[in-house]
Amino acid sequence: MGDKGLHSSGASDDPLAHNRVGEEAASPAVDGAEAALSGRSDHDVSALAPAVPRRAWLQPGNSLASVCALLIAGLGCIGLMLALLPNPLSLLQIIGVLGGALTGCGIFFAMRWVADRRAQKRQSPNAGINSDLECLHDARWELSENEARYRALLDTQEQAIVRRDASGNVTFANRAFREMFSNAGEVVEGQPFAIAVSADNNSAPLSAADGVRSKRYMQHAITTSGERWIAWEEQVVTASGGNGGYEVQGVGRDVTEQRRWEMDLAEARDQAEAASRAKSRFLAAVSHEIRTPMNGIIGMSGLLHDTPHTPEQETYIKAIDHSARNLLALIGDILDFSKIEAGKLVLLEAPFNLSNCVQDAVELLAPKAHEKGLEIAWSVSGLLPELIVGDETRVRQILLNLLSNAVKFTDKGGVSVRVMPVPGSSLSSADIPLIVEVQDTGIGLTAAEAEAVFAEFEQTEAAVRHGKGGTGLGLAISMQLAQAMGGDVSVRSEPGNGSVFTANLHVKRTPEVEHAQALQPLDAAHHHGARVLLAFDRFLERRALSEALVQVGVTAAECEFDGAIAALEAAAQADAPFDRIIIDGSVGPSAAGTLLATARGFNRQGKVLGAVLIDVFTRADLADFRALGFDAYLVRPVRPSSMLMHLGLRPVAATQAATPQLPLAISRNQHGITARPASPRRVLLVEDNEINALLASRVLEKCACDYVCARNGAEAIAAVRETLNGETKAYDLILMDVFMPEVDGIEATRTIKALYADCPLPVVSPPVVALTANTFAEDQARYREAGMDDYLAKPFDRLDLEALLDRWFGQLSLARAQ
């Protein structure tokens, strides 16, 4: 940095320096002019001017008296002239008199101007000197006043302001600086001054010789008020006096209180983070400690249900299982909300089938809805792709929360789910905005309740009054999950008229995959102009099935059961009879059979295919419906693909497409084990909890598996070493608990994987499945990193474990066959 840059910058930063430079530049001129005149006497000065003329009435000093005398004389003359002139006066005479007066005034002022010019020429030497002296004195006084004004301004500042020259001597210090650091001694301009600092101070002031233009630093100084933190901002400026040097100007601000606040905030933040970590550890411990005994309760109730028991005992078993699962759902909501509140929600992105996701959620809530006599239906728009990318677990959780809430507060009517794209959105882009709409015919909400329903632990008065309370977390969790997916959840409702909850979600299109629609339009060869009549009273279910048919290009009509004959007659008269009819089995076999016969009577062009809608609890009447001529039955909740297949509108092969394999996903197999190898499978069961070990061992026995129990990771490692040494048979699967004494499941898995990797024999490590109550995403990632191949979440029942064994043993059978 050159001197030129420092000079220009310094001059602009210090207005006080301008005043000093101007004053010092003006002082020599004033002093020189005074010295030049100090050697002359008043006689010498007066001698410089020429003699004054004797016409004193024309001198500058007699101007006022001369003008007054002239005016009086002129007026007198005009009055005398007017008195002597004959009357009346003519206009010419008046103009002549005025012209003479004006001419006289003009002559007088001309003579006056000439006299003044001559006087100025005679007095010019003395007048110029006096004028210069007066200007210099004025400039000096002005500079002095400006300096005093700026000094007073700086003295009123709360910040400490100080200037030091290159030698460290103080050239200026304002009042705040002097008062703040007077404990270190008197501040004397022109002498060095050192600020007393504490032992932990490690910042040095800026020096003009450092070559640094500016500097900011924090100084722990000892002041008259004790130890204080001073924030200094220093910069190099041009020195006053015009000698071309530089000084360091520093401005210090007391930031002790601010620093204390910052330290308090930092401490509070650290405490909050520590509390959050402790909370997370507590939640993980609570999750594990609660889910472990819950696993025993649910599992044992399932085993007890498989034993011979009386109807009364079955009621008790169902009550135990129902209460345990409700408690488990309650714990899950609390843990999910705490996790979201802590900001530890992690969304996974993986391809999944949207229709299957909605179908699973609806089928899970269908039994509860059917117990209350409610209809439940769902539909997915055919405009949406079959596979999308997102967090299937969280999408299903939102659906389950909204559906569970709708079923809980609906006593008559039903619940429907509709999934569709946002109107007007582009379905060709990578991002797909979805609308998930859950409609019910329940008790509804007031405007005030609708505004507060998404708050945490919030319950409406109607919910409390009807005894349908809960934690009040389901909708709050759904809102937070939807917001994490770039959307939200809203509600439209009126008291007594039901509610419509709408979740807006953002998912992604699967890359590099042919984007098949959820329900693809049928070829004309498949439906041949099929016309379907939906003749039953359940409006929500009827609308969902009608939408599914229309999306694939099939003509569908809706009507209530009592209006079915009129609809059939109208269609026949229009020469467009229905060739397929769906009837609700709740009307009874006789009424349903009569309507089917009527439909076939109106269609003389061909056969009418009849399908009956039934609940899972009314399958005993299937033989009666079949005897009356029904061709197919549809079990509620009806799957659109199943309806198309049973109505003969889609080949069976089209509904058997394989679904994509999802990472670490456990699904319940309602049919149990589908196939068993000829020789029993060997399973190493590693579990320290006796009840969980008993549950798993009983399920393994029922599945015809040989098993060996190990109580901790050390025993599991020893058992694997025996197999590698040829002492025992190899294991086909290892069920590994995660939290165990001595050696936990993660360390044991790493050791077992390493043993198989180092074994010289051509052996492959069996799959290791984690048995864990911790199902958070970070826990699953930790299990994968340790080498575990799958996990089974506690609590699990017999069907869950059977599905897991079926999946892995099926894969092993296929691998060995290949």
N, C-alpha and C positions, 0 to 999 in steps of 0.2 A: 504494500500500500504506500503510495507516494505521499510526499508532503502536501502536494496540491489538494489531494482528496481530503486529507485530514483538515487542512485550513478551511476549505469551503464548508465541510460538514460541521466543524466546530463553530464557525461563525454563525451558522444558521441555528445552532442549538443553544446559544447563550445570548439572549438579548441584553443581559447586564454587561457583557463584554463590549457590545456595540456602544453603549453609553460611555463606558470608560475610555474606549479608544477615541470616540468623538470628543470627549472632554479633554483628553490629553493632547489631541491634535489641535483643538481650539485654543487651549491655554497658552502655548507659545506665541500665537498671533496676538492675543490680547495683551500678554505681558510685553511683547515687542513694541506694540503700538503705544502703550503707556510709557515704556522707557524712552521711546523716540520723542515724546512730548514732555517728559519730566524735566528735561534740561532747559526749557524755555520758560520765561516769565510771562505774566499776563501782558506786559508792555510789548514783548517780542511778538506775541501772538497777534495783538491788535495792530502791530505795525505792518503785518502782512496784508491788511485790507487797505484800500485807497480811502481818501477823505470822503466824508459823507456830504452830498449836495445840500445847499441852503434851502431848497424847496421842501420844507418839512411836511407840507401838506400832501406831498406825493410819496413820502416814505412809506415802507410797508407797515410800520408800526402805527401810522395815523390813518389807516384805511377806513375804519368805521366812522371816525369823526369827519373825514373828508366826504364820505358818501352822504352822511346826515346833513352836512352843511350844503352840499350840492343839491340835495332834494328840497331842502327848505327854500334855497334861493330860486330853484326852478319853479316851485309851486307859487312863490310870491310873484315871480315875473308873469306866470300864466294868469294869475288872478288880476294883476294890474292891467294886462293886455285885454283881458275880457271886459274889465270895467271901462276902459277908454274906447273900445270899439263900439260902433253904433249898434243899436238893437233894432230889429232882431238880427241875429247873425245868420249869414248864409252858410250853406254846406261847404262852399269853397273856402270860406274864412276859417271854419272850424278845422278843416283838413290842413290848412296852412299853419295854424297855430300848433296843432299836434305834430306836424312834420318838423317844425322848428324845434319843439321840445325834444323830440327823438333825435334829431341831428345833434343837439347839444349834448345829450347823454352819450351818444356814440363817440363824439370827439373826446369827452372826458375819459371814458373807459379805454380808449386807444392810448391816450397819454399815460393812463395808469399802467397799462400793460408794458409800455416801453420803459417806464421808470422801474418796474419790478424786474425786468430782464437785466437792466443795467446794474441793479443792486445785487442780483444773483451772481453776475460775473465778477463784481468786486469782492464778494464774500465766498467764492467757490473753494479756495484752498482750505480755509478753516472748516467749512461745512462738511466737506468730504471726510476729513479726519474725525470730526465729531460723530458723523454718521457711522463710520466703521467701528469706532470705539463702542458706540451704543449697541450695534449689532453683535459685537463680540461679547459684551457684557450680558446681553440677552441670551445668547447661546450658552454661555457658561452657567447662567442661572437656570436655564431650562434643563441642561444636563444634570446639574446638581439636584434639581427637583425630581427628574426621572430616576436618578440613582436612588434617592431616598424612597421614592415610590416603589421601585422594584425590590429594594431591600426590605421595606415594610411588607410587601407582598410575600416574599420568601419567608419572612419571619412568622407570618401567620399560617404557614403550611404545617400540617401535622407530621408530614414526613421529614426525616432528618436529611438535610442537604449539605454537602461538604465538597470543597474542591481542594485538590492537592497538586502541587507542581511536580516536575520530574524528580526532584530531590525528596519528595514526601512531605514538604512543608505545606501547612494549611494556608490557602489563599482566601478562603471564604468558608464560613460556617453559619448556618441560620440558627435561630433561637432554639428550635426543636432539637437540633444536634447538640447544642451546648447544654441544654437541660437534660437530655437523655444520657449523655456520657460525662457529665460533670464529676461523677465519682472517680474517674481516672485522672482528674486534674483539670486545670483551667485551659480552655482552648484559646491559644494566642495565634493570631494570624502572622504568618511568616516563620513559624516554628513547627517542627514535627509534632504529631499527636497520635498516640497508639490507643486503640480501643481495647479494653480488657475483655478477654474471651475466656470461655470455660475450657476445661481440659479436653472435651470431646469435639472441639471445633477443629476442622481440618481444611478450611477454605481460606485462601490468601487473597487480599484485595488486588484489584487491577493496577498495573503500573504503566505509565506512559511509555516506558522503554520495552515493554513486552512484545510490541508489534501486534497486539490484539486490539481490535476496534472497540468491542464491548464485552461485557461479562455480567452474568447473573449468578448469584450464589446465595446460600443460606448461611447465616452466621449466628452461632450460639454465644451471644454477648452478655457481659455483666454490666447492667445499667444501674441508674439510680433507683429503679423499681425492682431490682433483682435480676435474675437470669431470664433473658428474653430471647426469642428467636426473631432475628432481623433479616428480612429479605432485601438484599442490596441489588441495585441495577446501576452499573457503572459504565461509563463510556468516555472515550478520549475526545477532548474538545480543544479548540484553539485557546491559548493562554491570553489573558487580558494584558493590555499594555502595548500590543502591536509589535512584540519582539520576535514573532515567528515561532515561539515555542508551543508546547502542548501541556495540557493539564488533564487530570482525571476528575470528572464530576460524578459523584455518587449520590443516589437517592435511596434512602433506607426506609423500609416500612415495617412496623411491628406486626408480625403475623403469629404471635404466640397463641392467641385464642383460636385462630383459624387452624394452626397446626395441632392444637389440643383437640379441636373438633375432628380433624382428619384422623388423629390417632384413636379417638374414641370410636369413630366410624369403622376404622380398620379393625379395631378390637371387636366391635360388635359384629362385623362381617365374619371375622375368624370364628367367633363364638357361634354365629348362625350356621356357618359351614360345618363346624364341629358337631353342632346339634343335628344338622341334616344328615351327617355321616352316622351319628349315633342312632338317629331315627331309622335310617336305612338298615343298619345292622339289627336294630330292634325288630323292624318289620320282617326282615329275613328270618330272624330267629322265631318270631311269632308265627310266621307262615309255616315254617318247618315244624315247630312244636305243636301247632294246632292241626295241621294237615295229617301229621303222623297218627295221632289217635283217631282222627276222623276216618283215616284209611281203614283202621281196624273196625270201626263201627259199621261203615258202609259195606266193607268186604264181608264181615261176619254175618251181617243181616242178609246179604246175598247168598252166602253158603247155607244159612239157616232156612232160607226160602226154598232151597233145593232139597231139603230133608222133608220127610213126611210130617205133616202138621194139620191141625184142625182149622176150620174157617176162622175161629176166634183168634188162634195164634197167627194166622196169616194177616189179620187186621192189625195185630200188634207189630208184626214184622214190617208191614207197609208204613205204619206210623213212625217206626224207628228210622226207616230208610228216608222217608219224606222229611222228617225233622232234621236229620243229619245233612241232607242235601240243601235244605233251606239255610241252615247254619253255615254250610260251606259257601253258598252264594253270597251270604251276608259278609263273611270274612273276605271273600274275593273282591266285593265292591269296595270295602274299606281299604284293602291293600292297593287296589288299582287307583283309587282317588289319592291316597297318600303318595303313590309313585308319581302320578301326574302333577300333584301339587309341588313335589320336590323337583320338578323339571327333568325327570329321568325317563320320560316316555320316549321310546325309540320305535319308530315305525319301520317295519320290514317291507321290502319290495320283492315280490315273487309273483310269477304268473299263477292265476287261479281262475276257475270256472265260476262266473258270476251267478249263473242260474243255479248251480249246485250249492253255492253259498247261501242264497236266499232259500232254497228248498230245505237245506239242513236246519236253518233257523226256524222256518215255519213248522216243519215236522217235529221239532223238539217241543214247541209250544202247543202243537195240535191236541195232544191228549188232555191237557188242562182246559183248552177251549171246548173240547167235546164234552168233558165232564160237566161244564156249565151250560151245555146246549147251545153253544155259539158256533156259527159258521166261521171258517178261516180259509182264506184263499190268497193266492199270490200270482203275479204275472211280471214278466220281464220283457221289455220292449224288444222287438225283433231288429230294431235299428242298431242295437248295441252289439259289439263283438262278443263272441262266446268266451274268449280268454282275455283277461285284463291283468295289469300289473299293479299290485298294491299289497297292503297288509290284510290278508284274508281274515285273520283272527280278530283284528280290530273292527273290520267291516261287519263281521258276524256279531261281534259284541254290541255294536250300535243297533243292529237289527233286533237282537234278543232283548236289549233294554227297552226299545220302543214297543216291541210286540208284547213283552211281559207286562209292561205298564198298561197297554191297551186291553189285554185280556183281564187284568186285575180289576179294572174299573168299568168293565162292560158286563152287564147281567143279562141282556137280551140283545138279539141282533147278531152282530159278528164283527170280525176284524179282517181287513184286507191289506196286502202289501203290493205296491206297484213300484217298479224300478224302470226309469226311463231317462233318456238324455235331456239336458236342459234345452228348452225350446230355443231355436235359433243358433245353437252352438254348432261348431264344425266338428264332425265326427271323423274327419280325415287327419286331424292334427294329432300330435303325440299325446297331448293332455285331453282327457275325456271328462267333462263335468257331468256328474250323475245326480239324479233326484231320486231319493228313496222316500216314498210316501206311505205312511201307515195310518189308515183310517179306521175308526171304530164308531160304534153307536152307543157309547157309554154315557156316563153322567155329565160329561162336559166340564168346562171351566169358565169362571167369570173372567172379565178383563184383568182384574187385579191378580187373580191366581195365575193367569197366563203369563204375566210379566215376571212373576216370582218363581215359576215352576222349575226353572233351570238353576236356581240357587242351591247351594250345598245344604243338605239336611232339611230341605224345605218340603213340607207336606201341606196339602190343601185341607181346608176345613171339612170338605166332603169326604176326603180320604180318612180323616180321623173319625168323623161321625159314622162312617160305614164300617169302621174297623179294618180298613185296608191299608194301613200304614206300612212303612218299611224304613230303610235308612234314609231315604230321600236323596240318594246318591246316583241312582241309575241315569236320570236325565242329565244331571250335572256332568257325569262321566261321558255320556254320549256327546254332549256339547263340546267338551274339551277334546275328545277324540276327533270329532268332525272339524274343529278349528285346526287341529294338528294336520289334518288332511286338506287344509286350504278352504274349508267350507264352514257351515254352521248348522244349527237345528232351530226351526221355528215351529209355531203352533197356531192353528186357527180353530177356535172353539166357541161354543155357546152352551150355557147351562141347559142340560136336558137334551141337547142335539148332537152329542158326540164330539169328537176331536179329530183333527188331521195334523199329525206331526210330519214335518218335511225335513229330511236331512240332505243337505247339499254336500257332496263329496267330490274330490278330484282324484281320479286314477289315471293310469297311463296305458297306452296301447302296447301290446306285446311286440317287441322288435323282431324283424326277420321271420315272421310267422304269417301264414295266410289267414287273414282275419275273417273267419267264418262267423256268421250271425248266430245269436242264441237260438232263434227259430228261423230257419231258412225257408223261403217260399217253396211250396211243393210244385213239382212239375205237373202239367195238365194230365199226364198219363197216370199219376197217382190218385188224383181225386175225381177226375172225370165229371166236373161240375157238381161236386157233392154239396148237398144242402143239409145243414144240421139244425135241429130244433132243441133248444135248451129249455125244458119244460119243468121247472121247479121253482119254489118260492124264495130261495135264498139269493137275494139280489147281489150281494158282494161276490159270492162264489160264482154266480151266473155271469156277472160282468167280466170277471177274470178269465173264465174259460172262453167266453165269447171273443175277448180281445186276442187270446192265444190262437183261436181259429182264424180270425180275420187277418192276423199278421202273416199267416202262411198261405193266404189266398182262398180260404174256404168261406163260402157264404154261410153265415150263422144268424139265427133269429132267437130272441129271448121272449119268454112269457111265463107267467105264473101257472101253476098246475091247473087251476080252475079255468084258465083261458086257453089251454092247450088245444082243445077240440076246435075252438073257433079259429085258431091259428092254422091248424091242419086243413080245415075246410077252405079258408081263404087262399092258402097256397095251392090247393088242388084246383080251385076255380080259376086261378091265374095260370094254370097249366105248368106250375113249378112246384110239385109236391116234394116234401122232405123225404130223403132216403136214409136219414140217421136221426135218432132221437135219444136224448139223455134225460132220464127220469130219476127223481129222488126216491130212494128206497124207503124213506121214512113214511111214505104214504101207505105202505103195506103192499104185499105181493098182489093182492086182488086188484086194487085200484091201478097199480102200475101195469099189470098185465092187460087190463081193459083198455088203457090208453095206448099201449103198444099195438094191440089188435086194431084199434081205431085208426092209428097212423098207417098201418099196413093196408087197411081197407081203402084209404084215400089215395094210396099210391099203387095204381094198377100197372105201372110201367116196370116195376122191378121190386126187389125185396127191400124192406126197411130194416136196417140194423138197429137193434135196441141195446142200450147200455144203462145200467142202473148204478146210482151213486150210493155207497154204503159207508158206514163208519167201521172202524176196526173192531168195535164191540158187537156188530150185527152180522158177522159172517155166517152165523148159523142159518140165516134165511136164504143163503145163496142157492140151495137146492130148489126151493120154491120158485125163486125168480127164473132159474134155468128151466124148470118144468113149464113155465109160462111163455117160453120162447125168447128170453133175453140172451143175447150173444156174448156180452162182456159185462164186467163190473169194474168200477173205478173206486178205489179206496181214498177217502179223504185224509189229508189234503191232496187234491189231485195234481199230479205232475203233468204239465202240458205235453211233454214228450210221450208219457204213458198214454194220455188220452188220444193223441194222434195215432199211436200204434194200435190201440184197441178199437178205434173206429175205422181201422183199415186205411188210414190216410198216409201212413208212413211205414216203409218196410222195417221189419224187426232188426235187421242188421244196422240200420241207421241209428238206432238207439243204443247200440252196444259199442260205441266208440270209446276208446281208452281215454281216461282223464290223465292229465299230466301229474307226474309224481311230485309231491310237495316235500320240502325238506323238513325232517323231524316233525311230522304230523301224525298224531295218533287218532284214528277214527274207529268208532265202535262198529263191530260187525254183529248185526242183529241175528245172524244165523249160526253164530259160533264157528267152530272149526269145520272147514269145508272138506279137507282131505287130510289123511294121516299116513305117514310112511309105514312100511311094513315093520321096520325095527324102531323101537322107541328112541326118541331123541334124548341126549344127555344135556342137562342144564346145570350150570354152577350158580347157585343162589347165594348171594353175599348180602346178608341182612342181619343187623344187630338187634332189631326189635323183634321180640318173640311173637307178638301178635301178627305183625306184617309177614314174618317168616312163615307162620302157620297158614295165613291166607294164601300166600303164593304157593306153598307146598301142596295145599289141597287142590288148587287150580291145576297145578302141574300134574298131580295124580289123575285128575279127571280128564286131562288131555293126553293121558298115556305117555307121560314123559318120565324118564329117570332123572333124578336130581341129587345134588350133593350140597349140603348147607355149610356155609362158612360164616363165622360171626364177625369178622373184621377183614380189613384189607390184607393183613399179614397172612391169615389163613388162606385167603384166596390166592395169594402169590405162591404159597407153598403147594396148594392143590394144582396150580398150573405147572409148577416145576415137576410134580410127579407125573403129569401127563407127558411132558416133553422128555422125561427120562424113561418113558415106556412102562412106568409102574401101574398106571391106570389108563382107562380109555379116554380119548380126547373128548372135549366138550363141544357141543354144537352152538351153544349160546351161553352168555354170562349175564345174569341179572345183578347189577352192582348198585348197592345203596351208596349214597354220596357221603353222608356224615356218619362216620363210625369211629370208635376209639382206636388207638394205636396208629393204624394206617388208614387214612380215609379213602374214599372211592376214587378220587382223581389221581392220587399218588399211586394207588394200586393199579389203575388202568394204565398209566404211563409205564410202570414196571412190567406189566404183563405184555404190553405191546413191544417193549424193548426185548423181552425174553424171546418172543416169537421172531422178531427181526434178527436176533443174533443166533438163533438156532441153526445149526448146519443142515438139519433135515428139511426137506421140501414141505413144510407145514405152513398153514395160514392161520392167523389169529381168528378165533371165533368172534362174532359180533358182540360188542359190549353195550348193554342197554342200561342207562342210568335210571335208578328208582329214586325219585327225588320229589320233595315237596316244594322246591324252588323252581318256579316256571318262568321267571323273568328272562328277558332276551339276553341280558348280560350273563346270566347263569348258563343258558343254553350255549352261548358262544364259548364260555369257559369249558363246558363239557366237550364240545367239539375239538377245542384246542388240545385237550388232554387225550384225545383219540377215541372218545366214545362215539358209537355209531348211531345211537337212538336214545330216546328217553321215554319213560312212562311216568306221568305225573300222578302223585299221590293227592287225594285218595283215588284208588282205582278199584274196580270191581272185577268179577269173573269175566265178563264179556270183554272188558278192556284188555286184560291179560291174554285172553284167548285170541283176540284180534292181532295182538302183537306177535304171539307165537305163530299164528297162521301166516302172517306176512313174512316173517324171517325164515321160517322153515320152508315156506313155499319157494322163496328165493334160493335157499340152500339146495332144495331138491332140483330146481332148474339148473343151478350151477353145476351140480354133480352129474346131472344127465348130460350136460354139454361136455 
